[in-house]
Amino acid sequence: MLKDTLRAFCDALLDPLAVVDPDDRLIMANPALRDLLGYTAEDADRLTLAMLLPEHRRTDASDRLDACRRGEKTVAVPWELEARNARPIPVFMTLSPFNTKGSDKTMVALTFKTEPLRKPSLEQLNLILERKVESQDLALDRTVSALEAEVSERHGVENELRLSRRQLHLLSRKTLELLENDRQVIAKELHDSIGASLAAIKFSLEGWMEVYGDRLPSPEIPFDRIIAHIVETIKETKRISANLRPSTLDDLGFLATAKWFCRDLSGLYVDLRIVPRFEVDEADIPEASKIVLYRVMQEALNNAAKHSGAGEVHVTLTRSDRYLEMTVDDNGRGFELERVMENEDALSGFGINSMRERVEISNGCFDIRTAPGEGTHLRVLLPMQFEEVEGPL
């Protein structure tokens, strides 16, 4: 029933149609094709594909059929058919592969048109163009809306990130302030309480020795060595207190403390010459900047003394209208900065990263330049009023 229905459908088509099997045998030529070529209904059963084609088209037709079965498209290609009277008929041919139900063999339907598709009129072209423009405008509007939403969302994220950074910045600054306050309290306790108690013990022992002289209770007790140990303990306590936070920083200011530290470190490392040059007044240095400058200078000079092998270090402090500038330059062996930065443990000590963080928390700029055999140059810029510092060093 279905087969009869399909044949009736093909016979009803006004376009010429032929169907060939996988072996290129003509299965059907509908009435429109037979009429075009001059064949009658009685000729239908004896027609072959070769009878419909000029001889010079037959090989090409076989190749096109094979290509169609492989999935290659053939749509409205210029072609030729041959009428019953051997007259060539120019057509446009389209090949369409299909499979019948229950079979995996590919059949091919060939349809023919004797005239090319008519070109659309100018009005039709304008209408098509307008529809394309409308479609593109709609797509563009959607894209713009999506971009605007994304930009708005990104601005919101950036604002939140900026606020978080500001809060983190303030929290870090407060943390450093609390740390310095704790150091100040501990240093004061060491100096005033423990240091004073040790001094009192020392003076008591000296007074006892002076009063009793040779009549000491036990001549085997080495009071002189005990006193010497107490003196060394007092010195060590003062050193620890000064490292925590020198009292002179609060009592006399940064300049006096920095000069004392340079002299003290030169005394410990006799082969190292430290040359300070401070071209500022104490009043020029904001209170919040004093501890930052001191800690950076302290770490930089300790590094130069312990690790650089330098013979000379220059420390300078100058100011401009907007910045305080401190530099520390040594003539030591230098080092590979990237390797040290990668291996440095920020929790193990002050370090380069911690120096940089302390300066940047104070809205300053930190720069260190070094290379093996070229010494080390450290530069710090701190704003006079804690404004944002922009641009490279």
C-alpha positions as CSV (number, residue, x, y, z in Angstrom):
1,M,0.0,0.0,0.0
2,L,2.8,2.4,1.0
3,K,4.7,1.6,-2.2
4,D,1.7,2.4,-4.3
5,T,1.2,5.6,-2.4
6,L,4.8,6.8,-3.0
7,R,4.6,5.9,-6.7
8,A,1.4,7.8,-7.0
9,F,3.0,10.8,-5.2
10,C,6.0,10.7,-7.6
11,D,3.7,10.4,-10.6
12,A,1.8,13.5,-9.4
13,L,4.9,15.7,-9.2
14,L,5.2,18.4,-11.9
15,D,9.0,18.3,-11.6
16,P,10.8,15.6,-13.6
17,L,12.0,12.9,-11.2
18,A,14.0,9.6,-11.5
19,V,15.0,7.1,-8.9
20,V,18.1,4.8,-9.2
21,D,19.1,1.9,-7.0
22,P,22.6,1.3,-5.5
23,D,23.7,-0.3,-8.7
24,D,22.7,2.7,-10.8
25,R,19.7,0.9,-12.3
26,L,16.7,3.1,-13.1
27,I,13.8,2.1,-10.9
28,M,11.4,4.8,-11.9
29,A,11.0,7.8,-14.2
30,N,7.8,9.8,-13.4
31,P,5.5,11.1,-16.2
32,A,6.9,14.6,-16.0
33,L,10.4,13.3,-16.9
34,R,9.0,11.0,-19.7
35,D,7.1,13.9,-21.2
36,L,10.1,16.1,-21.1
37,L,12.2,13.4,-23.0
38,G,9.4,12.3,-25.4
39,Y,8.7,8.9,-23.9
40,T,5.3,7.3,-23.4
41,A,3.9,5.3,-20.5
42,E,4.5,2.1,-22.5
43,D,8.2,3.0,-22.5
44,A,8.4,3.2,-18.7
45,D,9.5,-0.4,-18.1
46,R,12.2,-0.5,-20.7
47,L,13.9,2.8,-19.8
48,T,17.5,2.8,-18.4
49,L,19.6,5.6,-16.9
50,A,21.9,5.5,-19.9
51,M,18.9,6.2,-22.2
52,L,18.2,9.4,-20.4
53,L,21.8,10.8,-20.6
54,P,24.1,11.8,-23.4
55,E,27.0,9.5,-23.8
56,H,29.6,12.1,-22.6
57,R,27.6,12.5,-19.3
58,R,27.2,8.9,-18.3
59,T,30.6,8.4,-16.5
60,D,30.2,11.7,-14.7
61,A,26.7,10.8,-13.6
62,S,27.9,7.5,-12.1
63,D,30.6,9.5,-10.1
64,R,28.1,12.0,-8.9
65,L,25.8,9.2,-7.8
66,D,28.6,7.5,-5.8
67,A,29.5,10.9,-4.2
68,C,25.9,11.5,-3.3
69,R,25.7,8.1,-1.5
70,R,28.9,9.1,0.5
71,G,27.1,12.3,1.7
72,E,28.3,14.9,-0.8
73,K,25.7,17.4,-1.8
74,T,24.6,18.1,-5.4
75,V,22.1,20.9,-5.7
76,A,20.9,22.5,-8.9
77,V,24.0,21.8,-10.9
78,P,23.9,22.5,-14.7
79,W,23.3,19.2,-16.5
80,E,22.1,17.7,-19.7
81,L,19.5,15.0,-20.5
82,E,19.0,13.4,-23.9
83,A,15.5,13.3,-25.5
84,R,14.1,10.3,-27.4
85,N,15.1,12.0,-30.6
86,A,18.7,12.5,-29.3
87,R,18.1,16.2,-28.7
88,P,20.1,17.5,-25.7
89,I,18.0,19.2,-23.1
90,P,19.8,21.5,-20.6
91,V,18.5,21.2,-17.0
92,F,19.6,21.8,-13.4
93,M,20.0,18.6,-11.5
94,T,19.7,17.9,-7.8
95,L,20.6,14.5,-6.2
96,S,19.0,13.4,-2.9
97,P,20.0,10.1,-1.1
98,F,17.5,8.0,0.9
99,N,17.0,4.6,2.3
100,T,13.9,2.4,2.1
101,K,12.5,1.0,5.3
102,G,14.3,-2.2,6.4
103,S,17.2,-1.7,4.0
104,D,20.7,-0.2,4.5
105,K,21.2,0.3,0.7
106,T,21.2,3.9,-0.4
107,M,18.9,4.9,-3.2
108,V,19.2,8.3,-5.0
109,A,16.4,10.5,-6.3
110,L,17.3,12.8,-9.2
111,T,15.1,15.9,-9.8
112,F,15.5,18.2,-12.8
113,K,14.5,21.8,-13.6
114,T,14.5,23.1,-17.1
115,E,14.9,26.8,-15.9
116,P,17.2,28.2,-13.2
117,L,15.7,29.6,-10.1
118,R,14.5,33.1,-10.8
119,K,16.4,35.9,-9.2
120,P,14.4,37.7,-6.5
121,S,13.2,41.2,-7.3
122,L,14.7,44.4,-5.8
123,E,11.7,44.7,-3.5
124,Q,12.2,41.1,-2.3
125,L,15.9,41.7,-1.8
126,N,15.1,44.9,0.2
127,L,12.7,43.0,2.3
128,I,15.2,40.2,3.0
129,L,17.9,42.8,3.8
130,E,15.5,44.6,6.2
131,R,14.7,41.3,8.0
132,K,18.4,40.5,8.3
133,V,19.1,44.0,9.7
134,E,16.2,43.7,12.1
135,S,17.6,40.3,13.3
136,Q,21.1,41.7,13.6
137,D,19.8,44.8,15.5
138,L,17.9,42.5,17.9
139,A,21.0,40.4,18.4
140,L,23.1,43.5,18.9
141,D,20.6,44.9,21.5
142,R,20.7,41.6,23.4
143,T,24.5,41.7,23.3
144,V,24.7,45.3,24.5
145,S,22.2,44.5,27.3
146,A,24.3,41.5,28.3
147,L,27.5,43.6,28.2
148,E,25.9,46.4,30.2
149,A,24.8,43.9,32.9
150,E,28.3,42.4,32.9
151,V,29.9,45.8,33.2
152,S,27.5,46.8,36.0
153,E,28.3,43.5,37.8
154,R,32.0,44.0,37.3
155,H,31.8,47.6,38.7
156,G,30.0,46.2,41.8
157,V,32.7,43.5,42.3
158,E,35.4,46.1,41.8
159,N,33.8,48.4,44.4
160,E,33.5,45.5,46.8
161,L,37.2,44.6,46.2
162,R,38.3,48.2,46.6
163,L,36.4,48.4,49.9
164,S,37.9,45.0,51.1
165,R,41.4,46.2,50.2
166,R,40.8,49.5,52.1
167,Q,39.6,47.5,55.1
168,L,42.5,45.1,54.9
169,H,44.9,48.1,54.6
170,L,43.5,49.7,57.7
171,L,43.4,46.4,59.6
172,S,47.1,45.7,58.7
173,R,48.1,49.2,59.8
174,K,46.2,48.8,63.1
175,T,47.9,45.4,63.6
176,L,51.3,46.9,63.2
177,E,50.5,49.7,65.6
178,L,49.3,47.2,68.2
179,L,52.5,45.1,67.6
180,E,54.7,48.2,68.1
181,N,52.7,49.1,71.2
182,D,53.2,45.7,72.6
183,R,56.9,45.8,71.9
184,Q,57.1,49.2,73.5
185,V,55.4,47.8,76.7
186,I,57.7,44.8,76.8
187,A,60.8,46.9,76.1
188,K,59.9,49.2,78.9
189,E,59.2,46.4,81.3
190,L,62.6,44.8,80.5
191,H,64.4,48.1,80.9
192,D,62.6,49.6,83.9
193,S,61.6,46.4,85.9
194,I,64.0,43.6,85.1
195,G,66.9,45.9,84.3
196,A,66.4,47.9,87.5
197,S,66.1,44.7,89.6
198,L,69.3,43.3,88.2
199,A,71.0,46.7,88.8
200,A,69.8,46.6,92.4
201,I,71.1,43.1,92.9
202,K,74.5,44.2,91.5
203,F,74.7,47.2,93.8
204,S,73.7,45.1,96.8
205,L,76.5,42.6,96.1
206,E,79.0,45.4,95.5
207,G,78.0,47.0,98.8
208,W,78.2,43.8,100.7
209,M,81.7,43.1,99.3
210,E,82.7,46.7,100.3
211,V,81.3,46.4,103.8
212,Y,82.6,42.9,104.7
213,G,85.8,42.8,102.6
214,D,87.9,39.9,103.7
215,R,85.3,38.9,106.3
216,L,82.8,37.6,103.7
217,P,80.7,34.7,105.0
218,S,82.2,32.2,102.5
219,P,85.4,33.0,100.6
220,E,84.5,30.1,98.2
221,I,81.6,32.0,96.7
222,P,82.9,33.9,93.6
223,F,81.1,37.2,94.2
224,D,83.2,39.0,91.7
225,R,82.2,36.6,88.9
226,I,78.5,36.7,90.0
227,I,78.6,40.5,89.7
228,A,80.3,40.2,86.2
229,H,77.5,37.8,85.1
230,I,74.9,40.3,86.4
231,V,76.6,43.1,84.4
232,E,76.5,41.0,81.2
233,T,72.8,40.2,81.9
234,I,72.0,43.9,82.3
235,K,73.7,44.6,79.0
236,E,71.8,41.8,77.2
237,T,68.5,43.0,78.7
238,K,69.2,46.5,77.4
239,R,70.1,45.1,74.0
240,I,66.9,43.0,73.8
241,S,64.9,46.1,75.0
242,A,66.5,48.3,72.4
243,N,65.8,45.7,69.6
244,L,62.2,45.5,70.6
245,R,61.8,49.3,70.6
246,P,64.6,51.7,71.6
247,S,63.3,54.1,74.3
248,T,65.2,56.9,72.5
249,L,62.8,56.7,69.6
250,D,60.0,58.0,71.9
251,D,62.2,60.2,74.1
252,L,64.6,61.8,71.5
253,G,63.1,60.9,68.1
254,F,64.1,59.1,65.0
255,L,67.3,61.0,64.1
256,A,69.0,60.5,67.5
257,T,68.0,56.8,67.5
258,A,69.1,56.2,64.0
259,K,72.5,57.7,64.6
260,W,72.9,55.7,67.8
261,F,72.0,52.5,66.0
262,C,74.6,53.2,63.3
263,R,77.3,53.8,65.9
264,D,76.3,50.7,67.9
265,L,76.3,48.4,64.8
266,S,79.7,49.8,63.6
267,G,81.0,49.0,67.1
268,L,79.8,45.4,66.7
269,Y,81.2,45.0,63.2
270,V,84.6,46.7,63.2
271,D,85.2,46.0,59.5
272,L,82.0,47.8,58.5
273,R,81.8,51.5,58.0
274,I,78.3,53.0,58.2
275,V,77.9,56.6,56.9
276,P,74.6,58.2,57.9
277,R,73.5,61.4,56.1
278,F,70.2,62.9,57.4
279,E,69.2,66.1,55.6
280,V,65.9,66.5,57.5
281,D,64.8,67.9,60.9
282,E,63.1,65.8,63.5
283,A,59.9,68.0,63.0
284,D,59.9,67.0,59.3
285,I,59.2,63.3,60.1
286,P,55.6,62.4,60.8
287,E,55.2,60.4,64.0
288,A,53.6,57.4,62.1
289,S,56.6,57.3,59.8
290,K,59.3,57.1,62.4
291,I,58.9,53.5,63.4
292,V,58.5,52.5,59.7
293,L,61.8,54.2,58.8
294,Y,63.6,52.8,61.8
295,R,62.5,49.2,61.3
296,V,63.4,49.3,57.6
297,M,66.8,50.9,58.3
298,Q,67.4,48.4,61.2
299,E,66.7,45.4,59.0
300,A,68.6,46.7,56.0
301,L,71.8,47.5,58.0
302,N,71.6,44.1,59.9
303,N,71.4,42.3,56.5
304,A,74.3,44.3,55.2
305,A,76.4,43.6,58.3
306,K,75.6,39.9,58.5
307,H,75.3,38.8,54.9
308,S,76.6,41.2,52.3
309,G,80.3,41.2,53.2
310,A,80.2,45.0,52.6
311,G,82.9,47.3,53.8
312,E,80.8,50.5,53.6
313,V,77.1,51.3,53.8
314,H,75.6,54.7,53.2
315,V,72.3,55.6,54.8
316,T,70.5,58.8,53.6
317,L,67.2,60.5,54.5
318,T,65.9,63.5,52.6
319,R,62.5,65.1,52.0
320,S,60.6,66.9,49.3
321,D,57.3,68.7,49.4
322,R,55.4,65.4,49.3
323,Y,57.7,62.6,50.3
324,L,60.4,61.4,52.7
325,E,63.0,59.4,50.9
326,M,65.4,57.0,52.6
327,T,68.1,55.0,50.8
328,V,70.5,52.3,52.1
329,D,73.4,51.5,49.7
330,D,76.1,48.9,50.4
331,N,79.1,47.8,48.3
332,G,78.7,44.2,49.2
333,R,78.4,41.0,47.1
334,G,74.7,41.4,46.3
335,F,72.4,38.5,45.7
336,E,69.8,37.1,43.3
337,L,66.7,39.0,44.4
338,E,64.1,36.6,42.8
339,R,65.5,33.5,44.4
340,V,65.7,35.2,47.8
341,M,62.1,36.5,47.5
342,E,60.8,33.0,46.6
343,N,62.6,31.2,49.4
344,E,62.1,33.8,52.1
345,D,59.8,32.7,54.9
346,A,57.8,35.8,56.0
347,L,57.2,34.2,59.4
348,S,60.8,33.6,60.2
349,G,61.8,37.3,60.6
350,F,61.4,40.8,59.3
351,G,62.7,40.1,55.8
352,I,62.4,41.8,52.5
353,N,58.7,41.0,52.0
354,S,57.9,42.3,55.5
355,M,59.8,45.5,54.9
356,R,57.9,46.0,51.7
357,E,54.5,45.3,53.3
358,R,55.3,47.6,56.2
359,V,56.1,50.5,53.8
360,E,53.1,49.8,51.5
361,I,50.7,49.7,54.5
362,S,51.9,53.2,55.2
363,N,51.0,54.2,51.6
364,G,54.6,54.3,50.6
365,C,56.7,52.8,47.9
366,F,59.5,50.2,48.4
367,D,62.2,49.3,45.9
368,I,65.2,47.1,46.2
369,R,67.8,46.5,43.4
370,T,70.6,44.1,43.6
371,A,72.6,41.5,41.6
372,P,75.5,39.2,42.4
373,G,78.7,41.3,42.6
374,E,76.9,44.7,42.4
375,G,76.0,45.5,45.9
376,T,72.4,46.3,47.1
377,H,70.4,49.5,46.7
378,L,67.3,50.0,48.8
379,R,64.9,52.9,48.4
380,V,61.8,53.9,50.4
381,L,59.3,56.7,49.7
382,L,56.9,57.7,52.5
383,P,54.2,60.3,52.0
384,M,54.3,63.3,54.3
385,Q,50.5,63.2,54.8
386,F,49.9,59.5,53.9
387,E,48.4,60.4,50.5
388,E,48.5,57.7,47.8
389,V,51.8,57.6,46.0
390,E,51.5,56.9,42.3
391,G,54.0,56.1,39.6
392,P,57.2,54.0,39.6
393,L,60.1,54.7,41.8
